[in-house]
Amino acid sequence: MRHPISILDGVERMSVAGLSGIGMTSQRTRNRLIQRLRDAGISNEAVLQAMGDIPRHLFVQEALSSRAYEDTALPIGHGQTISQPWVVATMTAALLEHGVPDRVLEIGTGSGYQATVLSKLVPQVYTVERVEELFRSARRVFRAVGARNIRCKKSDGYLGWPENAPFEAIMLTAAPPGIPEALLKQLSIGGRLIAPVGQGQHQRLICVTRTESGFEETDLGGVIFVPMLQGLE
């Protein structure tokens, strides 16, 4: 059964701790999550393998470790969440549908989980985060899990990362009212951008492909994400 994509708002602070894990964070528990995703219609085995290899409990508050392998979003603080695993799998599979890009730009590092999934699948990940505490926490987790092909920058996501453009793929993990022009300009010819677009309950997950003559959009369905904000925090 296809689940609705939803991102829930959170208020608690994330801490990176408990690297040794607990019973609920075992590989068997991860495997059960992957089977649930497979049963829910996720068919990209490379994406499923990557998610099965990653200790998701390291990306959530220690108090929520026992819920890390539920198919749900969890709070990480600053009104942000670690995305529902089904959402992560769906967006990642959509990004890779027509081949593996060399470099991906992620807007909204958050917990760092989505970037880490991408790091298992593409050669280079660039990720931008506007919130200082989340930026620092994500960098610590990247080091802890050995994700050496991720470059992280504190910046306004609406600006992208122009000095390293163009990118073969771009993913947004929060919803702007419309896709920022700066990000479209940083997408290479033939590249794909995956983004939730809209406000409140009226959001759509959009896939944009850049062609020689312009941009083509595909609507992937209704979604609910936290809003994409401008500026730094």
JOCOR-V91466 format. One record per pair of residues at least 12 apart in sequence whose ideal C-beta (glycine too) atoms are under 7 Angstrom apart, sorted by the first residue. I is the first residue (numbers start at 1). J is the second residue. If there is no record, write none. Layout:
I:J  I:J
//
This chain:
1:40  2:40  2:41  3:40  3:86  5:87  5:90  5:205  5:223  5:224  6:73  6:84  6:224  7:73  7:81  7:83  7:87  7:224  7:225  7:226  8:73  8:81  9:79  9:81  9:226  10:74  10:75  10:76  10:77  10:79  10:80  10:81  11:75  11:77  11:79  12:61  12:75  12:77  13:77  14:60  14:61  14:76  14:77  14:111  14:137  15:61  15:62  16:58  16:137  16:140  16:141  16:144  17:62  18:62  18:65  19:58  19:144  21:55  21:57  22:65  24:65  24:66  24:69  25:55  25:57  25:65  25:68  29:69  30:52  30:69  31:52  32:69  33:69  33:71  33:85  34:48  34:51  34:52  36:71  37:85  37:86  37:89  40:86  42:86  42:89  42:90  42:93  44:93  44:96  46:121  47:89  47:92  47:93  47:121  48:89  50:117  50:120  50:121  51:85  51:88  51:89  51:117  53:120  54:116  54:117  54:145  55:145  56:68  56:69  56:113  58:141  58:144  58:145  59:82  59:111  59:112  59:113  59:141  60:74  60:76  60:82  60:111  71:84  71:85  71:86  72:84  76:110  76:111  76:134  77:133  78:131  78:133  78:134  78:233  79:226  80:110  80:134  80:226  81:226  82:110  82:111  82:113  83:114  83:173  88:113  88:114  88:117  91:171  91:194  92:117  92:118  94:194  94:207  94:220  95:169  95:171  95:192  95:194  96:121  98:192  100:121  100:122  101:122  101:168  101:169  101:191  102:122  102:123  102:124  102:168  103:123  103:124  103:126  103:167  103:168  104:118  104:122  104:125  104:167  104:169  104:171  105:126  105:160  105:161  105:167  105:170  105:186  106:118  106:125  106:127  106:171  106:173  107:128  107:157  107:172  107:173  107:183  108:129  108:157  108:172  108:173  108:174  108:228  109:127  109:128  109:129  109:134  109:135  109:138  109:152  110:129  110:134  110:173  111:138  112:138  112:141  112:142  114:173  115:127  115:150  116:142  116:145  116:147  119:147  119:149  119:150  123:149  124:149  125:149  125:150  126:151  126:161  126:164  127:150  127:152  128:153  128:155  128:157  128:161  129:152  129:154  130:155  130:156  130:157  130:229  130:231  130:232  130:233  131:233  132:154  132:233  135:152  135:154  138:152  139:152  154:232  156:230  156:231  156:232  157:228  158:180  158:182  158:230  159:182  160:182  160:183  160:186  162:186  165:186  166:186  166:187  166:188  166:191  167:186  167:187  167:188  167:191  168:188  168:191  169:191  169:192  170:183  170:186  170:187  170:193  171:194  172:195  172:196  172:228  174:225  174:226  174:227  174:228  175:196  175:197  175:198  175:203  175:225  175:227  175:228  176:197  176:228  177:198  177:199  178:197  179:193  179:195  179:197  179:208  184:215  187:210  188:210  189:210  189:212  190:210  191:210  192:207  192:208  192:209  193:208  194:207  196:223  196:225  199:227  201:224  203:222  203:223  203:224  203:225  204:219  204:222  204:223  205:220  205:221  205:223  206:219  206:220  207:220
//
